[in-house]
């Protein structure tokens, strides 16, 4: 039980640090975030797909999770990779920058 409580406390601290650091991270990553917003546009399925790009899912898994057309997802991955917004294996895309859950709301 103590380990679970410790883990919960650590996760809460991590979330608080992220919240405090977000303005500084946003300033540091402004150009990349602006480029991400430009490439992704307004499509809800694209937004969901980008949030699913954490390196743990294949493109097929992202397609199934978000409903985004597989061809469009592949194109999106190539575009994001072309501007250094993805790292690692493109079969399991991972964003190179952290993004807040309301990134695309802020852009609209």
Residue, then its C-alpha position, 0 to 999 in steps of 0.5 A: x500500500x505504501x508503494x502505491x501511495x508513494x507513486x500517487x504522490x510522485x505522479x501528483x508532484x510531476x503533474x504540478x511541476x509540469x503545470x508550473x513549467x508549461x509557460x517556460x516550455x511553451x516559450x522554448x518550443x513556440x516555433x515547433x508548436x506553431x509548426x505542429x498546429x500549422x501541419x495538423x490543422x483543425x481536424x479532430x481525428x488529426x488532433x487525437x492522432x497527434x496526442x496518441x503519438x507517444x512512441x508506444x503505439x504503431x500507426x495501425x494502433x493510432x488509426x484504430x484508436x482515433x479513426x483517422x484514415x491510415x493513408x492520411x495518418x501516414x502522410x501526417x507522420x511523414x510531414x511531422x518527421x520532415x520538420x523534426x517533430x517526431x523522433x525514433x521509429x516512425x512505425x511508432x511515432x513519438x513527438x519530440x516536444x511535450x504538448x498540453x492537452x489544450x494546444x489545438x484549442x489555443x490555436x483555434 
